[in-house]
Amino acid sequence: MIAADPIDPPALFLSTKDFPEYMIGATDSTKAVNYSPATAPLASQVRSIGRNGSRLWLFGRLYYDDVFGSHQVHRFYFRSKSPLGGGAIVLEPFEYKDYNQST
């Protein structure tokens, strides 16, 4: 989501996605999977994100079973940050309420 201040994540629907594990050789990398928003942001929103006037908020939950078969949940919350003077916009972890707590 794009907003100036942190937001409470909406009720999330459960999306089942299989993330297979691959053995990685010394000179290889994992398979890349790209994601993009359902609708492209407006030019004004992109400019605002570049000035840190608005932020791109990325949050979610990952449910999984650990190696012992116990159910676990990993919650994450990130915000965009644009360095002063330009450069690449990065996502940084953001502590907001209890949304980063994981089991």
N, C-alpha and C positions, 0 to 999 in steps of 0.2 A: 504494500500500500504506500501511497505517497501522502505525507502529511507533515506539518511543521513540528508537531509534538508527538511523543509516544502515544500509542493508541492501544486499547484493549483488543486483542485479536478476536475476530468474530467467531461464532461457533464454527468449528472446523468439521468438514465432512471427512469421513474416513476414505482415503484413497489407497488402495492396495497396489503396491509396486514392488516387484521382485528385484532385489539388488544382489545379484549373484556375486560371489567372491571369486577372484581370479588370482592365480599365482603370478607374481610379477618377476620377470627376469631382471638381471642387473642392468640391462640396457633398454628395457622396455618400460612402458607406462600403462596405467589402467585405461580402460575404454572410456572415452568422454561422452557425457550425456548433457545436452544443452537444454535449458529451460528459458522460456520468455513469457512475459505477461500476456494475458488474453487480449488486452487492448494496448496499443502503443501509447506511451505518455505524450502529452502535448509539448510543443516546443517551449512554452512558458514554464511548464513543470520541470523540464530538463534544465533550463537556465536557473530556476530556483534551487534545484538540487545542487547544481554546480557552485552556487553561492552559499550553500548550507542554509538557505532560507526555508527550504522544505527538505525532508529526508525521505529516502526510500527505506521502508521498514520491511524486513524479511523475518518471518517467524514461522514456527511450526513445531510439530511433534513427530518423533520417530519411535514407533513401537517395535520391539524386537524381543527375542528370547536369547539369553546369554548362553555361554557354553555349558552351563549347568541346567539349562532348560527353564530357568526362572524368567518370568515376564519382566521387561524393563521398559522405561520410557525415557527418551532424551528430548528435552525441550530446548529450543534455541530462539534467540531474539537478537537481530542485528540491525544496525542503521548505517546508512551511507555517510561517508565523510569525504569532503573535497578539500585537498590541501590548499592553503593560501598560495596565491600566485599561479594556480592552475595545476594541471597534472591529472593523473588517473584517479577516478573516484573509487574508493575502496569501501568494503563493508567491514565494520568493526563490531565486536560483541557489545551488547548494551544491556545493563542490568535494569530490569523494570519489573517491579512487584516480585512475584514468584515465578515468572515465566521461564527463568533459566534453570530452575530446579530439575534435576534428573534423578532417577533411582539407580 
